[in-house]
Structures are given as C-alpha cells and as structure tokens.
Amino acid sequence: MEQYTVTGMSCAACSTRVEKAVSHVPGVTSCSVSLLTNSMGVEGTASPQEIIAAVQNAGYGASPKHAAAEKGTSAPSAGEELLADHETPVLKRRLFSSLGFLIVLMYISMGHTMWGWPLPSFYDGNHIAVGLTELLLTVIIMVINQKFFISGFKSLWHKAPNMDTLVALGSSAAFIYSTYALFAMTYAQVHGDSEAVMSYMHEFYFESAAMILTLITVGKMLEARSKGKTTDALKGLMKLAPKTATILKNGVETTVPIEQVKKGDLFVVRPGENIPVDGFVLEGNSAVNESALTGESIPVDKAAGDPVSAATVNQSGFLKCEASRVGEDTTLSQIIQMVSDAAATKAPIAKIADKVSGVFVPTVITIAIITIIGWLLAGETIGFALARGISVLVISCPCALGLATPVAIMVGNGLGAKNGILFKTAVSLEEAGKVQIVALDKTGTITSGEPKVTDILPASGISETELLTLAYALEQKSEHPLAKAILQKAEEANLHPEEVTDFQALPGNGLTAVWKGSTLNGGNYQFIHKQTDISPAMRAQSERLAEEGKTPLFFSKDGKLAGIIAVADVIKEDSPQAVREMQNMGIHVVMLTGDNERTAKAIGKQAGVDEVIAGVLPDGKESVIRSLKKKGKVAMVGDGINDAPALTRADIGIAIGAGTDVAIDAADVVLMKSRLSDVPAAIRLSRATLRNIHQNLFWAFAYNVIGIPLAAGVFISLLGWKLNPMFGAAAMSLSSFCVVTNALRLNLFDIRSTKGDKKRKQKPISIEEEKTMTKTMKIEGMMCGHCEAAVKKALEALDGVSEAVVSHEAGTAVVTLEGEVSDETLKAAVEAKDYTVVSVQ
C-alpha cells in the first residue's frame, strides 16, 4: 500500500470526494482516505503522478508520505513530523484574533443596541455609523477566517460541496442580507423615514455572520486538539526510535546517526541505553526491557545468540551485537507501519457514513433553500426566513459522521499497540469482535512448544536424583528433542554431566551406553521391555501418563528398570484462563493438532477447549478451517510456517508474535507477546471499538435528525422553539468535538477486564456435527507419493468428499466431508486400491 498526505480536506464530504476521484484512476484497485490523519492509502499499479493529479483535479492537494524519508529523514522521524499537530496552533491564532474583534462587535450590536451600553458620542443617534462599524468588524473577522470561504466555494465550484461550503453560505447569506439592510436603512434615513430606519436596524445579522465563523473555529480547534490525541499512541511509538548508534569498527567505537547503520555492522549498548536496531547478541549478558514493543514490564534476560530489538532498553549489562535488520525492516518500524496502515484503511461500517456524507451537503443546501421559500410563502419576513435557512446550513454537521469511525479505529489501534496487539487493518479491528469460533494450533500456541519434564517415577530402591543422573548421562549425547527436556531438568537440579562410552542410538527409539562400567538403556516401552522386565504397576503408570498427553521414557541399568521420566509439551500458564474467557464471550474454542487422539484429548482437557480435532497434518489445517467456516465466523491462531495457509483461509488470522515471519505476514492480527490471553483481549478491544463506533454514529445521525428540523423551524408552531443561527453554529462546533471525545474514552478501556464480557446471540455450534465434517483415516501400505495420489483420487471420487489430504509418511488421510459418508464407504474406497485401513476417526 502506497500512502499519501492529503491537504485541504475539512469534512467527510471532502474525503469521500478524494476517494471517488482516485478510485476512478486506471490501475487503482483500492483507495481509502482518512480524514483523521489526512492520509490516503492506495493499492494498484497507477503511478504517483496520476494519483496526485486526480486529487488536485478534485480540488485538494496530495504528496507521497515517503517523500520526507527520501530527503534524508529517518522513517519514524518523517512519520512523526507528518503526525505533528500543525493545525491547532494555526486555529488558535485565528480564534484569538477573531475573538478580539467579535467582542467589540457584540458590544456594539448587542450591548449598545439592545441594552443601551455607552458608545463614543460620535455614535449617538448615528445608526449608519453603527451599521458601518459592524460591517467593518465583520469583514475583518471574515478575512481572518477566509479559509472557510476559499475552501467552501472552491469545492462548490468543483460540484463537491463540503462542510466549509455550508459555513461559507450561511455566513455569506447573513452578511449579504445585513449589508442590504444597511443600505436600505441609509436610504430610509436620507428620506427621513425614521420608522423604517429602526425596522432595518433590527434586520442586521452582522454579529451572526461573525459569530458563526468564530464558533466554528472554536469547534475546529477543539476537534483538531482531540484528533491530535487520538494519534498519541502512534507518535509515542515513533518517539521510541533511537536517533544514534554506537558502531564498533576496527576496535574503535563511533557514534553515528541511526540512518547510517547497515546490516552486519557491530554495535555496542551500555546499561541504560536504547538498542538502536534489530540484531543478535555476540557478547555479554543483560536484562532488556521490551515493554515498548510487547507491553510486558518484566525485563527479558539476553545472552550470546539471543535476538534484540530496536527501541528496547538495555538495563544491566554491556552488550556487543550484530545488526540484522535496520531502517524500515526493524520490528519497531514494522509496528509503526502496521498501525499507520490500519489508520489509512477503512472499516466496513464506515461505508454507511461515507454514503450519507456523499449526498449530505447538497441535501442540506436544498433543505435550507426550501426552508427559506417555505417561510416566505407562509408570510414571514425575509429576515425571519433567512435566519431559519442560515440555521439549517450552520447546524448541519457532516464532520461528525465522517469522524465517527476513523477516530474510534485510531484510538482502538493505539490502545492495542500499547498492549502488544497489532491490528493490520481497520477491517481486522472491526471483524475480530464478531468471531464465533476460534481455532487454536496446539504447539506453540496452547503449549509452550518446548518439551519439559513433568514426572519422575523411580523404581523401587532408586531415588529421583539417581534416576535423573543416569538419564542425564545417557541423554547428553542424544540429538532427540525430548533429550533436551531431560538435560534442562538435570541442569536445574545442579547435576553435573558424566562421561559415557559406547554411546549408540538404536532403531526403535532407544539409546544405550556404558557409564561407570554399567550398561544404561533408555527409550520407549517397545524398546525397553525387550531389555528388562517391567512390572504391571509401572506399566499402568506409563499408560496413565500417556493418557495425560505425556511421553513416558523408560530407563534401565544393567538390565534392571531404574524408572520412568515423563516428558510433555506443557500448556502455557495462561492458556486455560484464556480459553475460559473466550467461552464466556460465547466463542466456540477448537484445538487443532497432529497428535494422536489420546494425547490431543488429554491436552484439550487441560486447556478446557470445547472441541479437539486430532491427526491434522500441517497442510490439512486449511481444509479444517474451511469446514469450520460453514458454522460461523472463524479466527485461526497459530505461530508456524505450516499455519500460514490456515491463517489466510480464516476470517481473521491471529499470529503469535514469537512465531515465524511467514505466519505474521499471513495474519490479520499480530500478538507481540506470544500469550494466548491476548486473544480474548484482542476480541474484547474489537468489541469495545465497535460499540464506540455505534455510539458515535448514533450521536452523529441523531444530532442531524433532530438539529436540522429544529433549525428549519418545524417546532415553532408546535412548541414555540426557535433556533438562533449563532446557537446553531455552537451546536455544529460541539457535535464533532463530542464524537472525538467519546472515541478518546476508549483509552480508559481495560482490555484485560472480563466484567463487560457478554455472549453474542448466535446459532449454537454442534460439536458432533462439526466432527462429522472431518475424518482421519489410519492407512497402512502407502510407500511413496504415487500411493498418496492413488488414495487421494479414490477418496475424492466419492460423493460427499470435498477434499482428502493424504500423507504416506504419517500413514493418514484427513478427509473433509460436505455430506454424510459412512466409515465403511471410505474404507472400501481405499482398500479397493490394495491398502489397509486400520481405523477411521
């Protein structure tokens, strides 16, 4: 997505106009304009020159966002400059200048005329002088606020009237009529018609013309100030970017600007300093505070080989590192880009406001004209009818409609970024709260992804330390992943490695070695029971461990069983709580795993998920997600390369941050902390943002629905309510301010609190029905890719089978069904090809 800065926009009608103009450029596939950040995101093959020309032809200005970076400014600094609040200071100067002249004008027009406040003797009885002074003061205020007139009439000329057009028309109408009244009064005074003179004195609306402009400027300033606060989170991220780095070249330390650091450079970081770029530690140990990126306040220990990220703080030790990602490739820059891209995209709900904004201003102008004509036909004076028409123009507020969605999206995105939850687009932020089913990958998502020792069961006459010591000696030369768990446990117990001889890794998952003259054996039950006798009690213990999803490893010494050490990929501490929170939100939680049914059910039970789908191969996850989508909106949570197709297939893909770049690229939401509890937090934040958008849209629509009829005078005959144009302008100013302020309330939302969790009304999801959609077949006899193809073709030829994912290595076929297909039918189809079906689950 190419991003542009757009100038000259003042309301939702402007952003809609720009969006339409750019969307019609050949080669543009999508375009979204953000009134909040004055930015535009464009996708497609159109050149920047064509896009900028389209914006200019629509009456606005545009420039590529990366232009600042190309001039030598670092990406975060350039972005910081673009997000800087340049609008509020300008509006503040305009406001104070306007107020100075307005106070004098109000003193003359209201204080003197209505309440007899004193004026210099020159004005005594000189009504023309009073009128000319009011006219002069009003002209000065109009010149100060000329931007409304330039923008308003320019957009009207381009047949795309906006909010400034309404203000300009309302103020101009009041001024022109008041000027006419002044000349008419002068004519009457010359001809000695004192009654007409006093009548025309009350037809002056100079103060209304000036007050409208001043009040709208007040609203614009409050709005600009509040809008600036909505991007605080993004600006805060940009400020974290270090400006310099200490590079090590030929043993000499040199401080250089961050832009000069290249991939492969060596840099040093002392305690208290920010890490300048992404890299990995070569020398040193330290605790690094990564809260800027992950929101996690507890420092992370770093040693040689560990990765470090830009903008994190080195707290305790000296680190020597090598740069691996610099400039726009650093984690911080990617986070800033994600949040920025999300702000430049448009949520589906915003399209409602866009459609209304597109016709809003022309409709209001039409209503104002009808109002004036209607009151004139009803016998009212020109002044009365004009006042009603001006009130309609100045009370109508397309800005509130245009800001309702983007301000909430920006604040929600910023709040998510502060807590290590990144929504890539406005669509993902809106849709995440609507999910009905969450599919969780087991390894690395529900579990830690690293096997750990869970149980040590020594045989009679053997202590736990003795069992762990001999297991440590035997496993230290093993390359098996489960061996690492035993080594880690032994190191935690402060055991020292002892040398073994004649080490061998034997077929059938077994190890053997000689230690202190004794023969050690280790491995699974099938291997060890051939080496030694295993008592029924120990065998029962091993079966219990297996049912709990653990892998029992048996160890013997000189032909006698020494005991069992159970190893398992343990579930993360927060996984059960996270699953419960999702269930309390009315979400159906599914666990996907390639494990066997028994292990999968054991882990699923510990985590508390609603459903377990076992025996799913990496390439079969995508087809499972496809079948789950038939039951409702699905979110897939994963971390590995093999999860990428499923993340893409799901309605919302959520990547665990410690996972692979491929998974993160394929996802819609990225969790920086690799914590499953961030999934319900992300859903909670999405729902809160959507609620806020609904509140904003309700206020924006309700305000206009009530305000326009009130301004037009509909309630005069019924309730006697009559709206002065000045109060209409005040209401217009406050409407946008209220919408932005309501969005800022999101900053107070606690994404961890479960108090507001509510179950969504939805059709119950039947687990049994879901299970029939996917069946896993255990097949013997497949030897190669040709065997896989033969089984796949046979199964997919059956009516009701939409897909079959076959693996000769795992000896399985995961069959996705569109209708009811019996196990016997599936079995017959495979066995007709001369393969043996062991089971169908």
Buried (B, 14 or more C-beta within 10 A) or exposed (E): BBBBBBEBBBBBBBBBBBBBBBBEBEEBEBBBBBBBBBBBBBBBEBEBEBBBBBBEEBBBEBBBBBBBBEEEBBBBBBBBEBBEBEBBEBBBEBBEBBBBBBEBBBBBBEBBBEEEEEBEEEBEEBBBBBBEBBBEBBBBBBEBBEBBBEBBBBBBEBEBBBBBBBBBBBBBBBBEBBBEBBEBBBEBBEEEBEEBBEBBBEBBBBBBBBBBBBBBBBBBBBBBBBBBBBBBBBBBBBEBBBEBBBBBEEEEEEEBEBBEBEBEBBBBBEEEBBBBBBBBBBEBBBBBBBBBBBBBEEBBEBEEEBEBBBBBBBBBBBBBBBBBBBBBEBBBBBBBBBBBBBBBBBBEBBEBBBEBBBEBBBEBBEBBEEBBEBBBEEEBEBBBBBBBBBBBBBBBBBBBBBBBBBBBBBBBBBBBBBBBBBBBBBBBBBBBBBBBBBBBBBBBBBBBBEBBBBBBBBBEEBEEEBBBBBBBBBBBBBEBEBBBBBBBBBEEBEBEBEEBEEBEBEEEBBBBBEBEEBBBBBBBBEBBBEBBEBEEEBBEBBEEBBEBBBBBBBBBBEEEBBBBBBBBBBBBEBBBBBBBBBBEBBBBBBBBBBBBBEBBBBBBEBBBBBBBBBBBBBBBBBBBBBBBBEBBBBBBBBBBBBBBBBBBBBBBBBBBBBBBEBBBBBBBBBBBBBBBBBBBBBBBBBBBBBBBBBBBBEBBBEBBEEBBBBBBBBBBEEEEEBBBBBBBBBBBBBBBBBBBBBBBEBBEBEBEEEEEBEEEEBEEBEEEEBEEBBBBBBBEBBEEEEBBEBBBEBBBEBEEBBBBBBBBEBBBBBBBBEEEBEEEBBBEBBBEBEBEBEEBB
